[in-house]
Amino acid sequence: MALKSTVFKAELQVSDLDRHYYETHALTLARHPSETDERMMMRVLAFALNADAALSFAGDVSAQDEPSLWIRDLTGSIRLWIEVGLPDPKLLRKAAGRSEAVIVYAYGRGADLWWAGASQHCAQVDRLTVWHIPQTTSLPLAALARRSMQLQCLIQEGDITFSDASDSVGVERILLKAATARMGR
């Protein structure tokens, strides 16, 4: 018998003073049995950092041909492809060919080792931005995971604070690679 995904609900209030974006999003997250709280909350963080009315969670966590999150236009073209974790560099090159921009949020104990191996392969991918989220951020974010969540994300002058009613996490992110091609918005 296959295990079913666990459904999490989050009300996410995003106040991005840098982009002048202020919205509350009702998110439904299907957490696959193999997914950890850390990965699920990294998906929520990625959503908050790129919040847009058209941003959505893609399909199954194990799907190789879909990102963690994406923005698709009305024609079905992919404007933004977001990966969470340590994706194969070949997938990132393919994603850059299919979308206007690709963003990776690398996290976990193996992130530094992954980047040491992936950086050479990713250097020539113009549409790719790679961020490292240290465990000093990802693990406290994982502690905020609940089946029903009310979360706030404040972004001001590059500083990011993620919180719920009782806890607050200062988000550290380290830019490993900046895109050299800009997304057309």
C-alpha positions, 0 to 999 in steps of 0.5 A: 500500500502506497503512502499518501501525501500529507496536506499542510495549509499555510497562510503566508503574508509577504511584505517585500519592501524591496519589490513593493509586493504586499500580499497574503497567499493561501497555500496548500502543500502536499508533503510527499512521505519522502519529503522532510519538514526542512524541504517543505519549508524551503519550498515555502521560503522560495515561494515567499522570496519570489511571491507573485500572483502567478507563482505556483507549486509544481507537481510531484516532488519526485518529478524530474521534468518539473521544478519545485515552483514555477511561473507559467504564462497564459501560453504555457511557457515557463517564465520562472523555474525554481528548484529547491535542494541539490539538483543535477546540473544537467537538469538546470541547463535543460531548465534554462533552455525551457524558461526565462530564468532559473533559481536554485535554493540549495540547502542541507549538509551536502550543499557545499559539496554539491556546489563544488561539483556543480559550479563548473557545469553551471558557470555557463548557464546565463539564466541561472541564479544559485543561492545557498541557504545555510542550515542555521536558517533551514533547520529553524525554518523546519521547526515552524512547520505545522499542519496549519500555519500562519506565517509572515515574511518580511523582506527589507533591504535584502534582510529577510525575517520569517515568523509565525505567532511565537517564533522568528527566523532571520533568513541567511542566504548566500549568493553563489551565482548570479544570472547574467541574463535578465527575466523579461517582466 
